[in-house]
Amino acid sequence: MSFDSRDFLGSVSESPGVYRMLDEHGETLYVGKARRLKARLASYFRGALNTKTQALVGRIADIQVTVTNSETEALLLEQTLIKELRPPYNILLRDDKSYPFVFVSDRHPFPALEYKRARVRHNDGRYLGPYPSSGAVRESLSLMQKIFRIRNCEDSVFAHRTRPCLQYQIQRCSAPCVGHISEADYRRDLEHAVMCLEGRSEAVTSELTEAMEAASARLDFEEAARLRDQVQHLRQMQQRQFVDTSGGDADVFALASRPGALCISVLTVRQGRLLGARHHAPANGLDLGPEALLGDFISQFYLGQAREIPAEVITSHPVPDADLIARALGERAGKRIRLTDQVRGHRAQWRELARTNAEQQLASQLASQTQLSKRFAALREALALEDIPRRLECFDISHSHGEATVASCVVFDENGPRKSDYRRFNIEGVAAGDDYAAMHQALTRRFKRLAEGEGERPDILVVDGGKGQLNMAREVFAELGVSGVTLLGVAKGTTRKAGLETLFVETVDRSLDLDGASPALHLIQYIRDESHRFAIAGHRARRDKTRRTSTLQDIPGVGPRRRRELLRFFGGLQGVRQASREELARVPGISATLAETIHRALHG
């Protein structure tokens, strides 16, 4: 069976990450990284490709992705996987002969930061490194150019320049070749760049902050703005690298589940660095809860096979008998093993990354063409329809005590979610908390357009809320004269547990109870949950719109002194807005709790 790129791309994340292309035997053909996985992978299946890439694409039988927190993490993981797997199409990227360095000459009045593959002992300059990969060196040099405007041209080119080059025009060089900067000022910028490459960026930031304040005090606002931009770039560079921390060996297990599908992702971290992720879809014949299922899986993962057991095992859910499992693992490994779901700092970030990967893999499973075809066919049989439905729409309502009410409409077809047809309706003019009136307004606005000849007619309309919302849909259809659409109401059971829903077909008198393992019920749950998610996202965006315009003066606990520290630390309000919770907590006088308050006030 050929690889279905359309099916695959429909569920790929927009996040940064690493992808592995596999052949029909499961062997890795190519490992790559991407700032946006979906866009990068789509490029292989669209547009003109060279002969080599065409040959690669022709052999693809599957693609596996690992989501990361940043492109830097993806780069580190990509290099690790290439060295481990040695894929045939990565052969040009492999070079184990020597490690790269950054070289700074002592013999030139305006030295460049140069990339060097070999370290030569001539006592003519400084070598910084070695670095783990050429990509890491070039990324670092590009950043230093952007922040400190250090030249990157050859000495022979420098000596014969009579006017600034393009790098000066795009503000990536200070043009020392034509005297636009003094030797002392250039040396100062160069030293700051070297300090950053040596890991002393915090000291550089402090110096630049003081210089920025001094420039502002003497009313040299252009210089102050330039220094502010440098501070902000440095703060972005200083963001914690989740895959390269101070150390620690751990395996991180995260479970994600939806009706009819589950996934357990295992992240391997050694010496603080993420080495890769594996995804598993174990059978759950006994319908165990996530905690018990994760405990059984971990036991079999280590004790049923000969695997290395790290000092720490982190889980997304609390595991029953965690102490017992940890003791058994300790006996096997001959050392003390910690098994926990209670972690903080970078370990909590590892856990969240494992959850993200599990959710991403689960979404890919659910969107597979085989699964969808099976579910659509089962729904036709359950509802006794003549033909398999081609288009399903589902409506849901979301609000907070009647505030910022939003209705969502999500659309599924035989290829899964059809996100280009998703719609949200901001509900106005109804009593706070009146979900029936909100549903009436949303359905009227949607199907009035249909009655006027706009848009596609769904085969099935699903409304979340049971009898009342189903009756409201019937009323709207009667008012607008809509026909040929099967109405389906979804009522949660008394325990509100997935799998115990009651379905009402067309009228409240015709109920349908499907088995919890029914593929038809799984499809209904899938579209219902997607509608719920889409409605909540719209409601939160609408509710928090005013919060995003908040200023520091409006935030409780942030007085003049703390405002000053925040602005100094990040170089201005824009830098504060761009900071994460962890970065805010690094500011003197800002606790983790206050950082959370500030972030919530600025972002909602």
C-alpha positions, -999 to 999 in steps of 0.1 A, spaced: 0 0 0 14 34 -10 19 61 16 -11 84 20 4 118 24 -29 137 25 -41 115 54 -8 118 72 -5 156 68 -40 162 81 -30 152 116 7 165 118 15 191 144 26 227 135 51 225 164 89 221 160 102 186 160 120 157 144 107 133 118 118 98 107 110 85 72 106 47 72 106 22 44 82 -8 41 105 -29 64 104 -2 91 140 8 85 149 45 88 155 62 55 160 98 66 160 119 98 152 156 96 142 185 119 117 213 113 106 245 129 71 236 118 66 199 112 35 202 90 50 228 66 83 209 63 67 175 57 42 190 32 70 203 11 81 167 3 47 160 -14 42 193 -32 61 211 -58 92 202 -78 117 179 -61 152 169 -72 160 134 -82 174 123 -49 144 136 -29 120 120 -54 137 86 -48 134 91 -11 97 100 -12 90 70 -35 103 46 -8 84 61 22 60 37 38 55 56 71 67 87 89 71 90 126 74 124 143 86 136 177 74 170 189 99 192 207 97 225 225 120 244 202 140 241 170 172 239 191 159 208 208 149 193 174 185 200 162 201 181 191 177 152 188 182 150 150 219 147 155 215 120 181 192 100 159 215 103 128 245 90 148 224 62 162 205 51 131 228 61 103 200 66 77 212 62 41 198 96 30 216 115 58 250 103 47 262 138 37 254 152 71 275 126 89 311 136 97 328 121 127 364 131 118 366 162 141 344 185 161 337 221 150 351 252 168 346 290 167 378 309 162 386 345 171 419 359 157 443 379 177 461 393 147 434 414 131 422 447 145 386 437 137 384 399 140 355 379 127 339 349 144 350 321 122 338 285 118 367 260 121 365 222 116 400 215 130 419 232 159 453 244 148 479 253 174 495 285 162 488 307 192 472 332 168 438 334 185 412 318 207 392 286 199 358 283 215 343 248 217 343 221 206 306 220 197 285 189 192 275 197 156 282 221 128 246 232 128 249 243 165 280 264 156 264 281 126 232 288 145 253 304 173 273 325 149 242 337 132 227 347 165 259 366 175 258 384 142 222 394 147 228 406 183 263 422 182 267 428 144 301 410 142 315 407 107 316 373 90 336 381 58 370 368 48 400 390 57 408 394 20 373 408 13 375 430 44 407 446 32 393 456 -2 359 470 8 353 507 -1 316 508 10 294 488 33 281 455 21 246 440 23 252 427 58 255 463 70 223 472 52 203 444 70 219 453 103 240 421 106 274 439 106 286 472 119 308 479 88 343 481 105 358 477 70 349 513 61 353 528 96 316 530 107 327 517 141 358 523 162 382 495 171 374 499 208 336 497 202 340 467 179 363 449 204 337 455 231 309 440 210 332 411 201 340 404 237 303 404 246 297 378 218 326 356 231 312 358 266 279 346 254 294 318 235 313 308 267 280 307 286 284 341 304 254 358 287 239 368 321 269 391 328 266 405 293 229 413 298 237 431 330 263 453 313 240 461 284 211 469 308 233 494 327 245 509 294 209 512 282 198 531 313 228 554 310 220 561 274 184 569 283 195 592 311 216 613 287 187 614 262 205 592 236 173 573 228 186 558 196 215 541 214 191 531 242 168 515 217 197 496 201 208 483 235 172 474 244 170 452 213 202 435 223 189 428 258 157 413 244 175 391 220 198 378 248 168 371 270 153 350 243 186 332 239 187 325 276 154 305 276 159 272 293 168 244 269 145 216 280 166 188 264 200 200 276 198 207 313 223 202 341 219 164 339 198 135 349 188 102 335 151 94 331 125 77 311 92 96 308 59 78 302 28 97 291 -6 81 283 -32 97 261 -65 81 254 -98 88 235 -127 65 229 -114 36 208 -77 45 209 -48 50 233 -12 58 230 17 56 255 48 77 245 82 70 261 108 98 261 144 88 268 165 114 286 202 107 294 225 132 310 198 158 307 194 154 270 164 141 251 175 111 230 142 102 214 106 91 218 88 58 211 51 54 208 31 23 218 -5 14 214 -11 -15 238 -43 -35 238 -66 -27 267 -89 -57 267 -99 -52 304 -107 -15 299 -83 -5 327 -81 31 337 -50 52 327 -33 48 360 -36 10 361 -28 6 324 3 27 328 15 7 358 11 -26 339 28 -12 309 59 0 328 62 -33 345 62 -52 312 84 -25 296 113 -31 320 107 -65 337 95 -83 306 125 -74 285 162 -67 290 162 -29 290 184 -3 307 166 12 337 174 48 345 176 62 380 142 80 375 110 70 359 85 98 354 48 92 346 19 114 334 -5 97 358 0 84 394 7 47 391 -9 22 416 17 3 436 44 27 425 66 18 455 64 -19 447 72 -14 410 101 9 420 115 -17 443 113 -44 416 130 -21 391 157 -14 417 164 -50 423 167 -56 385 190 -25 380 210 -29 412 204 7 423 177 28 438 149 38 413 125 66 417 91 63 401 69 94 404 44 117 387 52 145 411 80 165 394 90 202 391 113 223 370 128 208 338 114 173 348 79 187 347 87 201 312 99 166 301 66 152 313 46 178 294 67 171 263 59 134 266 22 143 269 24 164 238 39 136 219 13 111 231 -15 134 221 1 140 187 5 103 180 -30 96 192 -44 122 168 -25 105 139 -41 72 149 -76 86 150 -72 103 117 -61 72 99 -82 64 68 -88 28 78 -102 38 112 -124 65 98 -139 44 71 -147 17 96 -164 42 119 -184 59 92 -197 25 80 -206 15 115 -225 48 120 -246 41 88 -255 7 102 -263 19 137 -286 47 123 -301 24 96 -292 49 68 -293 40 32 -258 54 24 -227 61 43 -229 97 55 -204 120 38 -206 151 60 -212 154 98 -216 187 117 -216 191 154 -226 221 175 -217 229 211 -220 259 235 -193 272 258 -194 301 284 -184 310 319 -215 317 340 -231 332 308 -201 354 300 -187 355 265 -209 327 251 -196 310 220 -211 283 198 -189 260 178 -196 241 146 -171 214 136 -173 194 104 -161 158 97 -161 140 63 -146 107 52 -111 122 57 -117 132 93 -119 168 106 -125 193 79 -110 223 97 -114 248 69 -152 244 74 -151 249 112 -170 280 124 -176 298 156 -206 320 165 -204 348 191 -237 347 208 -254 380 215 -287 391 229 -297 360 249 -301 356 287 -269 347 305 -265 309 307 -295 301 284 -279 273 264 -311 266 245 -314 301 232 -277 302 223 -281 269 204 -312 283 186 -293 314 175 -262 295 163 -283 269 143 -305 297 128 -274 316 116 -259 284 101 -289 269 84 -304 302 73 -274 305 49 -281 269 38 -317 278 31 -304 307 10 -283 284 -11 -250 290 7 -227 262 19 -230 224 19 -258 204 35 -247 180 62 -260 144 62 -261 143 100 -263 171 125 -250 162 160 -260 185 190 -243 180 223 -268 183 252 -295 156 248 -332 161 246 -335 198 251 -309 207 224 -324 181 200 -358 197 203 -342 232 197 -326 219 165 -360 204 154 -376 238 160 -350 257 139 -354 232 111 -391 236 111 -388 274 111 -364 274 81 -379 245 62 -347 224 64 -351 188 54 -329 158 45 -306 162 75 -306 134 102 -307 149 137 -287 133 165 -287 144 201 -260 132 225 -268 130 262 -242 121 288 -251 93 312 -257 100 349 -220 93 356 -209 114 326 -185 87 318 -174 82 282 -191 51 267 -223 55 286 -239 82 264 -275 79 252 -282 89 216 -316 104 204 -323 100 167 -346 126 151 -370 127 182 -366 123 219 -388 92 217 -363 73 197 -332 66 218 -302 45 209 -277 29 233 -245 18 216 -219 -5 231 -189 13 245 -167 -5 220 -188 5 190 -169 23 163 -200 43 155 -201 56 191 -163 63 189 -169 85 159 -197 104 176 -176 109 207 -147 121 186 -167 148 168 -185 157 201 -151 162 219 -137 181 190 -167 204 190 -163 209 228 -126 217 224 -132 242 196 -160 259 216 -139 263 247 -110 277 227 -132 303 212 -148 312 245 -115 317 262 -102 338 234 -132 360 235 -133 362 273 -96 370 276 -94 395 248 -94 425 272 -68 408 294 -43 408 266 -43 445 266 -35 447 303 -5 467 315 18 460 344 1 487 364 -31 467 364 -16 436 379 -20 430 417 13 426 435 33 445 408 43 478 422 67 505 409 98 486 420 88 453 405 77 470 373 111 486 371 129 453 376 107 436 350 114 463 324 151 463 331 154 426 329 136 422 296 144 456 281 109 468 278 72 459 280 74 439 247 100 417 262 79 411 293 50 401 271 71 376 253 86 360 284 74 326 297 64 319 333 98 304 340 116 334 327 94 358 346 103 339 378 140 346 372 135 384 377 146 395 412 116 400 435 93 379 413 81 346 428 68 317 408 33 325 420 35 361 410 51 351 377 20 330 370 -2 360 379 17 383 356 17 358 327 -20 351 331 -28 389 332 -8 395 300 -19 365 280 -53 354 295 
